[in-house]
């Protein structure tokens, strides 16, 4: 697990394929007050990950940012049944086999209120994503809202990145961008996010952004902000 911000944020990458194409996936771990850990976009749970988490604190919250990041929830539920599981809009109807403790929206839950900023990326007909910001480390934390697959040497991955506009620069993949028919609601969400104090970005697929994040974020969404 890679330490992103000292004693505050870590992330774990793992291989993963979408439509048979390697794109990887990333889990983010945030240490809240009282050594409570928030797990954002959980990856496949391994013994090694469990041991590392035990050294960092107590797993208190499991957060799924959108409808797509639910594949490994069952194993986390079995291992950390005492944690609070939060569902993004619509996931409780997609995963009826799981019992979620609370729903995520624009309002920040008490567990991380005053520690993290949170809002909904609205405007899509298909998927709304819950977006987070950690002011302490100046980090914006996304799921699929942006991707940057320029470091891959796999021909299929490069082709997918080219087709979705996220090879040369970080961007919202075109397959999802085309579902945002309500540009007004999307613009309102983006304008709120751009008021947040961040300069770095972590997202689920591709290269991380260690600096100049707010500029790259605004450039990635200039099609919606114009």
C-alpha positions as CSV (number, residue, x, y, z in Angstrom):
1,X,0.0,0.0,0.0
2,X,1.4,3.4,-1.0
3,X,1.4,6.3,1.4
4,X,0.1,9.3,-0.5
5,X,0.0,11.7,2.5
6,X,1.9,11.0,5.7
7,X,-0.3,9.3,8.3
8,X,-3.4,10.4,6.4
9,X,-4.0,8.7,3.0
10,X,-2.8,5.5,1.3
11,X,-3.8,3.8,-1.9
12,X,-3.7,0.3,-3.2
13,X,-3.5,-0.6,-6.9
14,X,-4.5,-3.9,-8.4
15,X,-4.9,-5.4,-11.9
16,X,-8.5,-5.3,-13.2
17,X,-10.1,-5.6,-16.6
18,X,-13.1,-3.8,-18.1
19,X,-14.7,-5.5,-21.0
20,X,-11.6,-7.7,-21.1
21,X,-9.3,-4.8,-21.3
22,X,-6.7,-4.2,-18.5
23,X,-7.4,-0.8,-16.9
24,X,-6.4,-1.5,-13.3
25,X,-8.3,-0.2,-10.2
26,X,-7.3,1.7,-7.1
27,X,-8.6,1.8,-3.5
28,X,-8.0,4.8,-1.3
29,X,-7.7,4.6,2.5
30,X,-8.2,7.7,4.6
31,X,-7.4,7.8,8.3
32,X,-10.0,9.8,10.1
33,X,-10.1,10.9,13.8
34,X,-9.6,8.2,16.4
35,X,-7.8,6.0,13.9
36,X,-11.0,5.3,12.1
37,X,-10.3,4.2,8.5
38,X,-12.5,5.1,5.5
39,X,-12.1,2.7,2.6
40,X,-13.0,4.3,-0.8
41,X,-13.7,2.0,-3.7
42,X,-12.6,-1.3,-2.2
43,X,-10.5,-3.6,-4.3
44,X,-10.2,-7.4,-3.9
45,X,-9.5,-8.1,-0.2
46,X,-6.4,-10.1,0.5
47,X,-4.7,-11.2,3.7
48,X,-1.8,-8.7,3.0
49,X,-4.3,-5.8,2.7
50,X,-6.0,-6.9,6.0
51,X,-2.7,-6.9,7.8
52,X,-1.7,-3.5,6.5
53,X,-5.1,-2.0,7.4
54,X,-4.8,-3.5,11.0
55,X,-1.6,-1.5,11.4
56,X,-3.2,1.7,10.2
57,X,-6.3,1.7,12.3
58,X,-9.9,0.4,12.5
59,X,-12.0,-0.1,9.4
60,X,-15.0,2.1,10.2
61,X,-16.5,2.9,6.8
62,X,-16.7,1.3,3.4
63,X,-17.6,3.8,0.6
64,X,-18.6,2.9,-2.9
65,X,-18.4,6.1,-5.1
66,X,-20.8,5.0,-7.9
67,X,-22.7,2.0,-9.3
68,X,-19.6,0.5,-10.9
69,X,-17.4,-0.1,-7.8
70,X,-19.3,-2.8,-6.0
71,X,-17.7,-6.0,-7.3
72,X,-15.7,-6.8,-4.1
73,X,-18.1,-5.6,-1.5
74,X,-19.3,-9.1,-0.4
75,X,-15.8,-10.1,0.9
76,X,-15.4,-6.8,2.7
77,X,-18.8,-7.2,4.3
78,X,-17.8,-10.6,5.6
79,X,-14.5,-9.4,6.9
80,X,-15.6,-6.1,8.4
81,X,-19.2,-6.6,9.4
82,X,-18.8,-4.0,12.2
83,X,-18.0,-1.3,9.6
84,X,-20.6,1.1,8.2
85,X,-21.3,0.4,4.5
86,X,-22.4,3.4,2.4
87,X,-24.2,3.0,-0.9
88,X,-24.1,5.7,-3.7
89,X,-27.4,6.5,-5.5
90,X,-29.1,3.4,-6.8
91,X,-26.6,0.7,-5.6
92,X,-29.0,-0.6,-2.9
93,X,-31.4,-1.6,-5.8
94,X,-28.6,-3.2,-7.9
95,X,-27.0,-5.1,-5.0
96,X,-30.1,-6.4,-3.2
97,X,-28.0,-9.2,-1.7
98,X,-26.2,-6.7,0.5
99,X,-27.5,-4.7,3.5
100,X,-26.2,-1.1,3.4
101,X,-26.2,0.9,6.5
102,X,-26.6,4.3,5.0
103,X,-26.9,6.1,1.6
104,X,-24.4,8.6,0.2
105,X,-25.5,12.0,-1.2
106,X,-24.5,15.6,-1.0
107,X,-24.8,15.7,2.8
108,X,-21.7,14.6,4.7
109,X,-22.2,11.7,7.3
110,X,-21.3,12.5,10.9
111,X,-18.3,10.1,10.8
112,X,-16.3,12.4,8.6
113,X,-18.1,15.7,8.9
114,X,-15.6,18.5,9.4
115,X,-12.8,16.3,8.0
116,X,-13.8,15.6,4.4
117,X,-15.8,17.5,1.9
118,X,-18.4,15.7,-0.1
119,X,-20.9,16.3,-3.0
120,X,-22.6,14.5,-5.8
121,X,-21.6,14.8,-9.4
122,X,-25.0,15.2,-10.9
123,X,-26.5,15.4,-14.4
124,X,-26.0,11.9,-15.8
125,X,-28.9,9.8,-16.9
126,X,-27.1,6.6,-15.8
127,X,-24.7,7.1,-13.0
128,X,-24.1,9.8,-10.3
129,X,-20.8,9.7,-8.5
130,X,-20.0,10.8,-4.9
131,X,-16.9,13.0,-4.9
132,X,-14.7,13.6,-1.9
133,X,-12.0,16.1,-0.9
134,X,-9.5,15.9,1.9
135,X,-8.5,19.5,2.8
136,X,-5.6,18.3,5.0
137,X,-3.7,16.7,2.1
138,X,-5.4,18.9,-0.6
139,X,-6.5,15.7,-2.3
140,X,-9.6,15.3,-4.5
141,X,-10.8,11.7,-4.5
142,X,-12.8,10.4,-7.4
143,X,-14.0,7.0,-8.8
144,X,-14.6,7.0,-12.5
145,X,-15.2,10.8,-13.0
146,X,-11.6,11.0,-14.4
147,X,-9.1,8.5,-15.8
148,X,-5.6,8.7,-17.3
149,X,-4.3,5.6,-18.9
150,X,-1.2,6.9,-20.6
151,X,1.3,4.6,-18.9
152,X,-0.1,1.4,-20.3
153,X,1.8,-0.5,-23.0
154,X,-1.1,-2.9,-23.6
155,X,-2.4,-2.2,-27.1
156,X,-6.0,-2.8,-26.1
157,X,-5.7,-0.5,-23.1
158,X,-4.1,2.2,-25.3
159,X,-6.9,1.8,-27.9
160,X,-9.6,2.1,-25.1
161,X,-7.9,5.2,-23.7
162,X,-7.7,6.8,-27.1
163,X,-11.3,6.0,-27.8
164,X,-12.4,7.5,-24.5
165,X,-10.2,10.6,-24.6
166,X,-8.2,9.8,-21.6
167,X,-4.7,8.9,-22.9
168,X,-2.9,12.1,-23.5
169,X,-4.5,13.9,-20.6
170,X,-6.8,13.1,-17.7
171,X,-10.5,13.2,-18.7
172,X,-13.9,11.8,-18.0
173,X,-14.2,8.7,-20.3
174,X,-16.4,9.5,-23.3
175,X,-18.7,6.5,-22.7
176,X,-19.8,8.2,-19.4
177,X,-19.5,11.8,-20.6
178,X,-22.2,11.2,-23.2
179,X,-24.7,10.3,-20.5
180,X,-24.6,13.8,-19.0
181,X,-27.6,15.3,-20.7
182,X,-28.3,17.8,-17.9
183,X,-25.3,20.1,-18.3
184,X,-26.8,22.6,-15.8
185,X,-26.7,20.2,-12.9
186,X,-23.3,18.9,-13.9
187,X,-22.0,22.5,-14.1
188,X,-23.3,23.2,-10.6
189,X,-21.5,20.2,-9.2
190,X,-18.3,21.1,-10.9
191,X,-18.4,24.7,-9.7
192,X,-18.8,23.5,-6.1
193,X,-15.9,21.1,-6.5
194,X,-13.7,23.8,-7.9
195,X,-14.2,25.9,-4.7
196,X,-12.5,23.1,-2.7
197,X,-8.9,23.3,-1.5
198,X,-7.2,20.6,-3.6
199,X,-4.1,20.4,-5.8
200,X,-3.8,16.6,-6.0
201,X,-6.1,14.0,-7.4
202,X,-6.6,10.2,-6.8
203,X,-9.0,8.3,-9.0
204,X,-9.8,4.6,-9.7
205,X,-8.1,4.0,-13.0
206,X,-4.7,5.2,-14.3
207,X,-2.0,7.6,-13.4
208,X,-2.4,9.7,-10.2
209,X,-2.1,13.5,-10.2
210,X,0.4,14.7,-7.6
211,X,0.3,18.4,-8.4
212,X,-1.6,21.0,-10.5
213,X,-4.8,19.0,-10.0
214,X,-7.3,21.9,-9.9
215,X,-6.1,23.1,-13.3
216,X,-6.2,19.6,-14.8
217,X,-9.6,19.0,-13.4
218,X,-11.0,22.3,-14.9
219,X,-9.4,21.4,-18.2
220,X,-10.9,17.9,-18.2
221,X,-14.4,19.4,-17.7
222,X,-14.1,22.5,-19.9
223,X,-16.7,20.9,-22.2
224,X,-19.2,21.2,-19.4
225,X,-18.0,24.5,-17.9
226,X,-18.0,26.6,-21.1
